[in-house]
Amino acid sequence: MASPDPHATANTASEDIVFSDSKGPHDVLHNSDEVRRTETTDRIIQNAKTATDKEQNMTLLQGIKLYPKAIAWSMLISTCIVMEGYDVCLINNFYAFPQFARKYGEEIAPGHWEVPARWQAGLSNGANVGELIGLLINGYVSERFGYRYTVIGCLMLVCAWTSLFFTAQNVQTLLAAEILCGIPWGVFQTLTITYASEVCPVAMRGYLTTYVNFCWGVGQEIAIGVIMSMLKRDDEWAYRIPYALQWMWPVPLALGIVFAPESPWWLVRKGRLDDAKKSLLRLTSLNRETDFNADETVAMMVHTTALEEKTTQGATFLDCFKGHDLRRTEIVCMVWAIQNLSGNSFSNYSTYFLKQAGLDDDDAYAFALGQYAINMAGVFGAWFLMSRGIGRRALYLYGLCGLFCMLFVLGFLGLVPEAHNREASIATGSIMLGWALVYQLTVGTVCYSLVSEISTRRLQIKTIALGRVLYIIVGIITAVLTPYMLNPGAWDWSNFTGFFWAGICFLCIVYVYFRVPEPTGRTFAELDLLFSKGISARKFAETKVDVFADEAASLDSAVLNKYEKGFDMSQTDSKASGSAV
């Protein structure tokens, strides 16, 4: 009997070993993890697609029925803007108060007191300086601590700084109060818009974000009403009472916002998916809309956030100027700036022209009261136009065209002979009121919706803050230039100022036509994809995109990895609660 070949035996054994160990326990475990991740990713994408389809097919009435709590919470937080509108209107009207001038001004002639021009400029722009600081701080604070706690903290600051207004013994203290109060006001300017855009579906986004503009009008209307009631007082309480009334807002608002749900989008960005689901359930009324599924909506937020992490390099102010986010930042900044570049500062002088026509102070303030009422009514008019299917880009563009035409008419009124100056002044003041109505129907209101939709979720607060910074800077420049244009002792352009602003307004029209896209009806993920593909602004509305077909294959599963565990836990909790029931 031949002895077996040891080499052959070894080879056979080796082959057997290789064959039997081709998939070791580590490889099997690794493959199992990969399969689980793939299944979770597929489930997230499928749920996200389902939620996206439901949201895009949702009508305004369905949205109102499903999200009544979101509407209420958004309106509550947006009311913080009322305080800023109130104070800004207040300080600009106090300069004409003899009591205010005696306390904080200088005696320029026997018995005649005036707040010096340098201090008028300082007080008027003090709040702007504080707002610039607040806007930049908010880009970090709100992302770190959340929207709710940031708003509550700022309300407490307003409550504290109001005491400086009330007890100020000199103009320097008033300036300090303006700057310090400006910091929380700057936070409110961005946070109110961002919260409104993140707690509601696509169908309601344009309405809740533009409600912020209505709150501006409410604050200004209240301020003018308070000032009119103080006109006959001849003591220090003529200006102390209006300042003291600022205390009526912070505490009630803070007590309400303590119970407000946090933005589910912010919670998703922090990886707190279970909390995001709880927040969604607090924002909705499930008994009114049975087709809603909170897990699907959270999956949509996860998918959009992962998509933005893939296309956006980071989440700092510097990242706002990188890649396709530079284009979005540019548009948001210009949309804000155009509010002031379209002639807004000129139209604010309607009372000035009416007083030139012979109106006394009471009647002039009554016209100002009417103008602010027009501002508020314009928001509801804009809502009506949006409900008729008119897009944000269209409203903004055609609104600028209407403003351009009226500014030209105002310029031509400067050609009216001096003998008919009174009639020309009345006509100028009246057209300015009409200008204010068109402005609020379009540019003034729609701006708030555009800036909230064009910016990406991860960089939204920072992008809106940068836009608002440019708005304030342009506002300061126009506020300085316009008095020189109108003052007879300076450039004395009078009505011809209309030609100057008409020219600037025309340039704004050209910019909007070529650069501002139409975001109406688009989900945040679709807007991200359109910008990343560099679609022309004029083709946004007609371009069809499928974020799941185009991006599902290329979306790196590693980007979703940090959300998968939370998503699995959320799904497990849902099943457990369902079986318990």
C-alpha positions as CSV (number, residue, x, y, z in Angstrom):
1,M,0.0,0.0,0.0
2,A,1.5,3.3,-1.1
3,S,2.0,5.9,1.6
4,P,0.1,9.1,1.1
5,D,1.9,12.1,-0.4
6,P,2.4,14.6,2.4
7,H,2.4,17.6,0.0
8,A,-0.9,16.4,-1.5
9,T,-2.3,16.1,2.0
10,A,-1.1,19.5,3.0
11,N,-2.5,21.1,-0.2
12,T,-5.9,19.4,0.3
13,A,-6.0,20.5,3.9
14,S,-5.0,24.0,2.9
15,E,-7.7,24.1,0.3
16,D,-10.3,22.8,2.8
17,I,-9.3,25.4,5.3
18,V,-9.5,28.2,2.8
19,F,-12.9,27.0,1.6
20,S,-14.4,26.6,5.0
21,D,-13.0,29.9,6.4
22,S,-13.8,32.1,3.3
23,K,-16.3,34.0,5.5
24,G,-15.2,34.4,9.0
25,P,-17.3,35.7,11.9
26,H,-15.9,39.2,11.5
27,D,-16.8,39.3,7.8
28,V,-20.3,38.0,8.5
29,L,-20.8,40.6,11.3
30,H,-19.5,43.3,9.0
31,N,-21.8,42.2,6.2
32,S,-24.7,42.1,8.6
33,D,-24.0,45.7,9.7
34,E,-23.8,46.8,6.0
35,V,-27.2,45.1,5.3
36,R,-28.8,46.8,8.3
37,R,-27.4,50.2,7.3
38,T,-28.6,49.8,3.8
39,E,-32.1,48.8,5.0
40,T,-32.2,51.8,7.3
41,T,-31.0,54.2,4.6
42,D,-33.6,52.8,2.2
43,R,-36.3,53.1,4.8
44,I,-35.3,56.7,5.5
45,I,-35.4,57.6,1.8
46,Q,-38.7,55.8,1.2
47,N,-40.3,57.5,4.2
48,A,-38.8,60.9,3.2
49,K,-40.3,60.5,-0.3
50,T,-43.7,59.6,1.0
51,A,-43.7,62.6,3.4
52,T,-42.5,64.9,0.5
53,D,-45.3,63.8,-1.8
54,K,-47.9,64.3,1.0
55,E,-46.5,67.8,1.8
56,Q,-46.4,68.9,-1.9
57,N,-50.0,67.7,-2.4
58,M,-51.2,69.4,0.8
59,T,-53.6,72.4,0.3
60,L,-53.6,75.5,2.4
61,L,-56.8,74.4,4.1
62,Q,-55.4,71.0,4.9
63,G,-52.2,72.6,6.3
64,I,-54.3,74.9,8.6
65,K,-56.3,71.9,9.8
66,L,-53.2,69.8,10.5
67,Y,-50.9,72.5,11.9
68,P,-53.1,74.8,14.0
69,K,-50.7,74.6,16.9
70,A,-47.8,75.4,14.7
71,I,-49.6,78.6,13.5
72,A,-50.3,79.6,17.1
73,W,-46.7,79.1,18.3
74,S,-45.2,80.8,15.3
75,M,-47.5,83.8,15.7
76,L,-46.5,84.0,19.4
77,I,-42.8,84.0,18.7
78,S,-43.2,86.4,15.8
79,T,-44.9,88.9,18.1
80,C,-41.4,89.6,19.5
81,I,-40.9,91.8,16.5
82,V,-43.7,94.2,17.7
83,M,-41.3,95.6,20.3
84,E,-38.7,96.6,17.7
85,G,-41.3,98.3,15.5
86,Y,-42.6,100.1,18.5
87,D,-39.3,101.5,19.8
88,V,-37.9,102.5,16.4
89,C,-41.0,104.4,15.6
90,L,-41.0,105.9,19.1
91,I,-37.5,107.4,19.1
92,N,-37.9,109.0,15.6
93,N,-41.0,110.9,16.8
94,F,-39.7,112.0,20.2
95,Y,-37.4,114.6,18.7
96,A,-40.4,116.9,18.1
97,F,-41.6,116.6,21.7
98,P,-40.8,119.8,23.7
99,Q,-40.7,117.8,26.9
100,F,-38.2,115.3,25.5
101,A,-36.1,118.1,24.0
102,R,-35.9,120.0,27.3
103,K,-34.7,116.8,29.1
104,Y,-32.2,115.5,26.6
105,G,-31.5,118.5,24.3
106,E,-29.6,121.8,24.4
107,E,-31.0,125.3,24.5
108,I,-30.2,126.8,21.2
109,A,-32.2,130.0,21.8
110,P,-33.9,131.5,24.9
111,G,-36.8,129.0,25.7
112,H,-36.1,126.9,22.7
113,W,-34.6,123.4,23.2
114,E,-33.4,120.9,20.5
115,V,-31.8,117.5,20.6
116,P,-28.5,118.2,18.6
117,A,-28.2,116.6,15.2
118,R,-25.3,114.5,16.3
119,W,-27.3,113.0,19.1
120,Q,-30.3,112.5,16.8
121,A,-28.1,110.6,14.4
122,G,-26.6,108.6,17.3
123,L,-29.9,107.7,18.9
124,S,-31.5,106.8,15.6
125,N,-28.6,104.5,14.6
126,G,-27.8,103.2,18.1
127,A,-30.4,100.5,17.8
128,N,-28.9,99.6,14.4
129,V,-25.5,99.1,15.9
130,G,-26.9,96.8,18.6
131,E,-28.9,94.9,16.0
132,L,-25.7,94.3,14.0
133,I,-24.1,92.8,17.1
134,G,-27.2,90.7,17.8
135,L,-27.5,89.4,14.3
136,L,-23.9,88.1,14.3
137,I,-24.2,86.6,17.8
138,N,-27.4,84.8,17.0
139,G,-25.7,82.9,14.2
140,Y,-23.9,80.9,17.0
141,V,-26.1,81.2,20.1
142,S,-29.4,79.9,18.6
143,E,-27.6,76.9,16.9
144,R,-25.9,76.1,20.3
145,F,-28.9,76.5,22.7
146,G,-31.9,76.2,20.4
147,Y,-34.5,78.8,19.2
148,R,-36.7,78.7,22.3
149,Y,-34.1,79.3,25.0
150,T,-32.5,82.0,22.8
151,V,-35.8,83.9,22.5
152,I,-36.6,83.7,26.2
153,G,-33.1,84.9,27.1
154,C,-33.4,87.9,24.8
155,L,-36.8,88.8,26.2
156,M,-35.3,88.9,29.7
157,L,-32.6,91.2,28.3
158,V,-35.2,93.5,26.8
159,C,-37.0,93.6,30.2
160,A,-33.7,94.6,31.9
161,W,-32.6,97.2,29.3
162,T,-36.0,98.9,29.2
163,S,-35.3,100.2,32.8
164,L,-32.4,102.3,31.2
165,F,-34.9,104.0,28.9
166,F,-37.3,104.7,31.8
167,T,-34.7,106.0,34.2
168,A,-32.3,107.7,31.8
169,Q,-31.1,111.1,33.2
170,N,-29.1,112.1,30.1
171,V,-28.8,111.4,26.4
172,Q,-25.8,109.2,26.9
173,T,-27.8,106.7,28.9
174,L,-30.5,106.7,26.2
175,L,-27.9,105.8,23.6
176,A,-26.6,103.0,25.7
177,A,-30.2,101.7,26.1
178,E,-30.7,101.8,22.3
179,I,-27.5,99.8,21.6
180,L,-28.2,97.3,24.3
181,C,-31.8,96.7,23.3
182,G,-30.7,96.5,19.7
183,I,-28.8,93.2,20.5
184,P,-31.9,91.1,21.3
185,W,-33.9,92.9,18.6
186,G,-31.3,91.7,16.1
187,V,-31.8,88.2,17.3
188,F,-35.6,88.5,16.9
189,Q,-35.2,89.6,13.3
190,T,-33.7,86.3,12.2
191,L,-35.1,83.8,14.7
192,T,-38.7,84.7,14.2
193,I,-38.5,84.1,10.4
194,T,-36.5,80.9,10.8
195,Y,-38.8,79.4,13.4
196,A,-41.9,80.2,11.2
197,S,-40.3,78.5,8.2
198,E,-39.3,75.4,10.1
199,V,-42.5,74.5,12.0
200,C,-44.9,74.6,9.0
201,P,-45.3,72.7,5.7
202,V,-44.7,74.1,2.2
203,A,-48.3,75.3,1.8
204,M,-48.1,77.6,4.8
205,R,-44.5,78.7,4.7
206,G,-45.2,81.9,2.7
207,Y,-47.9,83.0,5.1
208,L,-46.3,82.4,8.5
209,T,-42.9,84.0,7.4
210,T,-44.6,87.1,6.1
211,Y,-46.7,87.5,9.3
212,V,-43.4,88.9,10.8
213,N,-43.9,92.0,8.6
214,F,-47.4,92.4,10.0
215,C,-45.9,92.4,13.5
216,W,-43.7,95.3,12.4
217,G,-46.8,97.3,11.4
218,V,-48.5,96.5,14.7
219,G,-45.6,97.9,16.7
220,Q,-45.4,101.1,14.6
221,E,-49.2,101.5,14.8
222,I,-49.2,101.2,18.6
223,A,-46.3,103.7,18.9
224,I,-48.1,106.3,16.8
225,G,-51.3,105.8,18.8
226,V,-49.4,106.2,22.1
227,I,-47.5,109.3,20.8
228,M,-50.8,110.9,19.7
229,S,-52.3,110.3,23.2
230,M,-49.2,112.1,24.8
231,L,-49.3,115.2,22.6
232,K,-51.2,117.3,25.1
233,R,-49.0,116.3,28.1
234,D,-46.5,118.9,29.2
235,D,-44.4,116.9,31.7
236,E,-41.7,114.2,31.7
237,W,-44.4,111.4,31.6
238,A,-45.1,112.4,28.0
239,Y,-42.0,110.3,27.1
240,R,-41.6,108.1,30.2
241,I,-45.0,106.4,29.8
242,P,-44.3,105.3,26.2
243,Y,-41.0,103.9,27.3
244,A,-42.6,102.1,30.3
245,L,-45.1,100.5,28.0
246,Q,-42.2,98.4,26.6
247,W,-42.5,96.3,29.7
248,M,-45.9,95.0,28.7
249,W,-44.3,92.6,26.2
250,P,-41.4,90.5,27.5
251,V,-42.8,88.7,30.5
252,P,-46.1,87.5,28.9
253,L,-44.3,86.4,25.8
254,A,-41.6,84.6,27.7
255,L,-44.2,82.8,29.8
256,G,-45.9,81.6,26.6
257,I,-42.7,80.6,24.8
258,V,-41.6,78.5,27.8
259,F,-44.2,76.0,26.7
260,A,-43.5,76.3,22.9
261,P,-42.1,73.2,21.1
262,E,-38.5,73.5,19.7
263,S,-38.0,73.6,16.0
264,P,-38.0,69.9,14.8
265,W,-35.4,70.9,12.1
266,W,-33.0,72.1,14.8
267,L,-33.5,68.9,16.8
268,V,-32.8,66.8,13.7
269,R,-29.5,68.7,13.0
270,K,-28.6,67.9,16.6
271,G,-29.3,64.2,16.0
272,R,-32.2,64.2,18.5
273,L,-34.7,62.5,16.3
274,D,-37.0,61.2,19.1
275,D,-37.4,64.8,20.4
276,A,-38.0,66.0,16.8
277,K,-40.9,63.6,16.5
278,K,-42.3,64.7,19.9
279,S,-42.0,68.3,18.7
280,L,-43.8,67.5,15.5
281,L,-46.7,65.9,17.4
282,R,-47.0,69.0,19.5
283,L,-47.2,71.1,16.4
284,T,-49.9,69.1,14.7
285,S,-53.5,67.9,15.4
286,L,-53.6,64.3,14.3
287,N,-57.3,63.9,14.9
288,R,-57.9,66.3,12.0
289,E,-55.6,64.8,9.4
290,T,-55.3,61.0,9.6
291,D,-52.8,60.8,6.7
292,F,-50.0,62.5,8.6
293,N,-47.1,60.3,9.8
294,A,-44.6,61.9,12.1
295,D,-41.9,59.3,11.4
296,E,-42.1,60.0,7.7
297,T,-41.8,63.7,8.2
298,V,-38.8,63.2,10.5
299,A,-37.3,61.0,7.8
300,M,-37.8,63.8,5.3
301,M,-35.9,66.2,7.6
302,V,-33.1,63.7,8.1
303,H,-32.8,63.2,4.3
304,T,-32.7,66.9,3.6
305,T,-30.2,67.5,6.4
306,A,-28.0,64.7,5.1
307,L,-28.2,66.1,1.6
308,E,-27.2,69.5,2.8
309,E,-24.3,68.1,4.8
310,K,-23.2,66.4,1.5
311,T,-23.4,69.6,-0.5
312,T,-22.4,72.2,2.2
313,Q,-18.9,72.1,3.5
314,G,-19.6,73.4,7.0
315,A,-21.9,75.6,9.1
316,T,-20.0,78.8,9.8
317,F,-20.4,82.3,8.5
318,L,-17.5,81.6,6.2
319,D,-19.3,78.7,4.6
320,C,-22.0,81.1,3.5
321,F,-19.5,82.4,0.9
322,K,-18.4,79.0,-0.4
323,G,-19.6,77.0,-3.4
324,H,-23.3,77.3,-4.4
325,D,-24.1,78.8,-1.0
326,L,-22.4,82.0,-2.1
327,R,-25.1,82.5,-4.7
328,R,-27.8,81.9,-2.0
329,T,-26.2,84.3,0.4
330,E,-25.9,87.0,-2.4
331,I,-29.6,86.6,-3.3
332,V,-30.7,86.8,0.4
333,C,-28.6,89.9,1.0
334,M,-29.9,91.7,-2.1
335,V,-33.5,90.8,-1.4
336,W,-33.1,92.4,2.0
337,A,-31.2,95.4,0.7
338,I,-33.7,96.1,-2.1
339,Q,-36.3,96.9,0.6
340,N,-34.3,100.1,1.2
341,L,-33.0,100.6,-2.3
342,S,-36.5,100.7,-3.9
343,G,-37.2,104.1,-2.3
344,N,-38.5,103.2,1.1
345,S,-36.7,106.0,2.9
346,F,-38.2,108.5,0.5
347,S,-41.8,107.2,1.0
348,N,-41.4,107.6,4.8
349,Y,-41.5,111.4,4.2
350,S,-45.2,111.4,3.3
351,T,-46.0,113.3,6.6
352,Y,-43.2,115.9,5.7
353,F,-44.9,116.8,2.4
354,L,-48.4,116.8,4.0
355,K,-47.2,119.2,6.7
356,Q,-45.8,121.4,3.9
357,A,-49.3,121.5,2.5
358,G,-50.5,123.0,5.7
359,L,-51.6,120.1,7.9
360,D,-51.2,120.5,11.6
361,D,-49.4,118.0,13.8
362,D,-52.5,116.1,14.8
363,D,-53.6,115.6,11.2
364,A,-50.0,114.7,10.2
365,Y,-49.8,112.0,12.9
366,A,-53.3,110.8,11.8
367,F,-51.9,110.3,8.3
368,A,-48.9,108.5,9.7
369,L,-51.4,106.3,11.7
370,G,-53.2,105.6,8.4
371,Q,-49.9,104.7,6.6
372,Y,-49.0,102.1,9.2
373,A,-52.5,100.7,9.0
374,I,-51.9,100.4,5.2
375,N,-48.7,98.5,6.0
376,M,-50.6,96.0,8.1
377,A,-53.4,95.7,5.5
378,G,-50.8,95.1,2.8
379,V,-49.7,91.9,4.5
380,F,-53.3,90.4,4.2
381,G,-53.4,91.7,0.6
382,A,-50.1,89.8,-0.1
383,W,-51.6,86.7,1.4
384,F,-54.6,86.9,-0.9
385,L,-52.4,87.3,-3.9
386,M,-50.3,84.3,-2.9
387,S,-53.5,82.2,-2.3
388,R,-54.4,83.0,-5.9
389,G,-51.3,81.2,-7.1
390,I,-49.0,84.2,-7.7
391,G,-45.4,83.2,-6.9
392,R,-43.0,85.1,-4.7
393,R,-40.7,86.0,-7.5
394,A,-43.5,87.4,-9.6
395,L,-44.9,89.5,-6.7
396,Y,-41.5,90.8,-5.9
397,L,-40.6,91.7,-9.5
398,Y,-44.0,93.2,-10.5
399,G,-44.1,95.1,-7.2
400,L,-40.8,96.7,-8.0
401,C,-42.2,97.7,-11.4
402,G,-45.2,99.4,-9.8
403,L,-42.9,101.2,-7.3
404,F,-40.7,102.4,-10.2
405,C,-43.6,104.0,-12.0
406,M,-44.9,105.8,-8.9
407,L,-41.4,107.1,-8.1
408,F,-41.3,108.6,-11.6
409,V,-44.6,110.3,-11.1
410,L,-43.3,111.7,-7.8
411,G,-40.3,113.1,-9.7
412,F,-42.5,114.8,-12.3
413,L,-44.6,116.4,-9.6
414,G,-41.5,118.5,-9.0
415,L,-42.2,120.3,-12.2
416,V,-45.5,121.8,-10.8
417,P,-45.3,125.6,-10.6
418,E,-44.6,127.2,-7.2
419,A,-48.1,128.7,-7.3
420,H,-49.6,125.2,-7.0
421,N,-47.2,124.0,-4.4
422,R,-49.9,123.1,-1.9
423,E,-51.7,120.9,-4.4
424,A,-48.4,119.3,-5.4
425,S,-47.6,118.5,-1.8
426,I,-51.0,116.9,-1.2
427,A,-50.6,114.9,-4.4
428,T,-47.1,113.8,-3.3
429,G,-48.1,112.8,0.2
430,S,-51.1,110.8,-1.2
431,I,-49.0,109.0,-3.9
432,M,-46.5,108.1,-1.2
433,L,-49.4,106.4,0.7
434,G,-50.3,104.5,-2.4
435,W,-46.6,103.6,-2.8
436,A,-46.6,102.3,0.7
437,L,-49.6,100.0,-0.1
438,V,-48.0,98.6,-3.3
439,Y,-44.7,98.1,-1.3
440,Q,-46.4,96.2,1.5
441,L,-48.5,94.1,-1.0
442,T,-45.3,92.9,-2.7
443,V,-41.7,93.8,-1.8
444,G,-42.1,94.7,1.9
445,T,-44.0,91.5,2.7
446,V,-42.7,88.9,0.2
447,C,-39.1,89.6,1.2
448,Y,-39.6,87.7,4.5
449,S,-40.7,84.6,2.6
450,L,-38.0,84.7,0.0
451,V,-35.1,85.0,2.5
452,S,-36.4,82.0,4.6
453,E,-36.8,79.8,1.5
454,I,-33.7,80.6,-0.5
455,S,-31.2,80.0,2.3
456,T,-30.2,76.4,3.2
457,R,-31.4,74.9,6.5
458,R,-27.9,74.5,8.0
459,L,-26.9,78.1,7.2
460,Q,-30.3,79.7,7.3
461,I,-29.9,81.8,10.5
462,K,-26.4,82.9,9.4
463,T,-27.5,83.7,5.9
464,I,-30.5,85.7,7.0
465,A,-28.3,87.5,9.5
466,L,-25.8,88.5,6.8
467,G,-28.7,89.8,4.7
468,R,-30.2,91.8,7.5
469,V,-26.7,93.3,8.2
470,L,-26.6,94.6,4.7
471,Y,-30.2,95.8,5.0
472,I,-29.3,97.8,8.1
473,I,-26.1,99.2,6.5
474,V,-28.0,100.3,3.4
475,G,-30.8,101.7,5.6
476,I,-28.3,103.9,7.5
477,I,-26.9,105.2,4.2
478,T,-30.3,106.0,2.8
479,A,-31.4,107.6,6.1
480,V,-28.5,109.9,5.9
481,L,-28.8,110.8,2.2
482,T,-32.6,111.3,2.0
483,P,-32.8,114.4,4.4
484,Y,-30.0,116.0,2.4
485,M,-32.0,115.4,-0.8
486,L,-35.2,117.0,0.6
487,N,-33.8,119.7,2.9
488,P,-34.1,123.2,1.3
489,G,-30.9,124.2,3.1
490,A,-29.0,121.3,1.6
491,W,-29.4,119.7,-1.9
492,D,-33.1,120.8,-2.1
493,W,-34.1,118.2,-4.6
494,S,-37.6,118.0,-3.2
495,N,-39.8,115.9,-5.6
496,F,-36.9,115.4,-8.0
497,T,-35.6,112.9,-5.4
498,G,-38.2,110.5,-7.0
499,F,-36.1,110.4,-10.2
500,F,-33.0,109.3,-8.2
501,W,-34.8,106.5,-6.4
502,A,-36.6,105.5,-9.7
503,G,-33.2,104.9,-11.3
504,I,-32.0,102.8,-8.3
505,C,-35.3,100.9,-8.4
506,F,-34.8,100.1,-12.1
507,L,-31.5,98.5,-11.3
508,C,-33.2,96.5,-8.7
509,I,-35.7,95.3,-11.2
510,V,-32.9,94.1,-13.5
511,Y,-31.2,92.3,-10.7
512,V,-34.4,90.5,-9.6
513,Y,-35.2,89.4,-13.1
514,F,-31.9,87.7,-13.6
515,R,-31.0,86.5,-10.1
516,V,-34.0,85.9,-7.9
517,P,-35.6,82.4,-8.4
518,E,-39.1,81.2,-7.7
519,P,-39.2,79.0,-4.6
520,T,-43.0,78.7,-4.3
521,G,-44.1,75.1,-3.8
522,R,-40.6,73.7,-3.5
523,T,-39.4,71.6,-0.6
524,F,-36.1,72.5,1.1
525,A,-34.4,69.5,-0.5
526,E,-35.6,70.5,-4.0
527,L,-34.3,74.0,-3.5
528,D,-30.9,72.6,-2.4
529,L,-30.7,70.4,-5.5
530,L,-31.7,73.3,-7.8
531,F,-29.0,75.5,-6.4
532,S,-26.4,72.8,-6.4
533,K,-27.1,72.2,-10.1
534,G,-26.7,75.9,-10.8
535,I,-30.2,76.2,-12.4
536,S,-30.9,79.7,-13.8
537,A,-33.3,81.8,-11.7
538,R,-35.6,82.2,-14.6
539,K,-35.9,78.4,-15.0
540,F,-36.5,77.5,-11.4
541,A,-40.3,77.3,-11.7
542,E,-40.3,75.0,-14.8
543,T,-37.4,72.8,-13.9
544,K,-38.5,69.3,-12.7
545,V,-36.3,67.6,-10.1
546,D,-36.5,64.4,-8.1
547,V,-34.2,64.6,-5.1
548,F,-34.6,60.9,-4.5
549,A,-34.0,59.7,-8.1
550,D,-31.1,62.1,-8.6
551,E,-29.5,62.0,-5.2
552,A,-30.4,58.7,-3.6
553,A,-27.8,56.7,-5.4
554,S,-25.0,59.3,-4.9
555,L,-26.0,60.2,-1.3
556,D,-23.2,58.9,0.9
557,S,-24.6,56.5,3.4
558,A,-21.9,57.6,5.8
559,V,-23.6,61.0,6.0
560,L,-26.8,59.3,7.1
561,N,-24.9,57.1,9.6
562,K,-25.1,59.4,12.6
563,Y,-28.9,59.6,12.1
564,E,-29.5,55.9,11.6
565,K,-29.3,54.9,15.3
566,G,-31.7,57.5,16.3
567,F,-34.0,56.7,13.5
568,D,-34.0,53.0,14.5
569,M,-34.7,53.9,18.1
570,S,-37.6,56.2,17.0
571,Q,-39.1,53.4,14.9
572,T,-38.7,50.9,17.8
573,D,-40.5,53.3,20.2
574,S,-43.3,53.8,17.6
575,K,-43.8,50.1,17.3
576,A,-43.6,49.6,21.1
577,S,-46.2,52.3,21.7
578,G,-48.4,50.8,19.0
579,S,-48.3,47.3,20.4
580,A,-49.0,48.7,23.9
581,V,-52.1,50.3,22.6
